[in-house]
Amino acid sequence: MNDEERDEFLDRVSGRIGYYNRSGERISLRQWAALIEGDPEYKIVRQTNLRNGWRVSTVWLGLDHSFSFSDEPVVPIIFETMIFTKGEPESPDEYQVRYSTEEQAIEGHERAVAYATGIMELQGEERGNGEQ
C-alpha cells in the first residue's frame, strides 16, 4: 500500500472527522499526525504566563471539534483557548473557548488574558510579562 492509498484508507476509517492545518485547509489524518508529532511550536498560537502562576494557552487542535455529522458543509472548530490555574477557589479553571480561525483564536486569547487579569486584579495580583 503506497502513501496515497494509506491516506485514503485512514480517511475512510476515521469517518467524517475532519483534520485541518492552521490555515483551515483540510488535510489527511496522516498529515495531521505529522503536524501533531512534529514541531511542538506549530501547535502553539499564544501562551501568556501570569504573575500568579496562571497560564492562558491558545493552541491549534487540527481535529474539527464541531463534531458535525451532517452532510452539509460546516465551519471547522480547530483552535482552543484555556486558562490553567492552580485549582484555587474563585479561579477560572474551567475556562475553555474554541474557534474556527487563527485570527479568532488570537482575539479570543487576548480576551481570556483580560478576563484572567481582571480576576487577578479583584484578588490583588498583577499581570506578568511572560507572553510568547
Stockholm file with secondary structure:
# STOCKHOLM 1.0

chainA/1-132         MNDEERDEFLDRVSGRIGYYNRSGERISLRQWAALIEGDPEYKIVRQTNLRNGWRVSTVWLGLDHSFSFSDEPVVPIIFETMIFTKGEPESPDEYQVRYSTEEQAIEGHERAVAYATGIMELQGEERGNGEQ
#=GR chainA/1-132 SS CCHHHHHHHHHHHTTTCCEECTTSCEECHHHHHHHHHSCGGGTEEEEEECTTSCEEEEEECCBCTTCCCCSSCCCCCCEEEEEECCSCTTCCTTCEEEESSHHHHHHHHHHHHHHHHHHHHHTTCCCCSEEC
#=GC SS_cons         CCHHHHHHHHHHHTTTCCEECTTSCEECHHHHHHHHHSCGGGTEEEEEECTTSCEEEEEECCBCTTCCCCSSCCCCCCEEEEEECCSCTTCCTTCEEEESSHHHHHHHHHHHHHHHHHHHHHTTCCCCSEEC
//
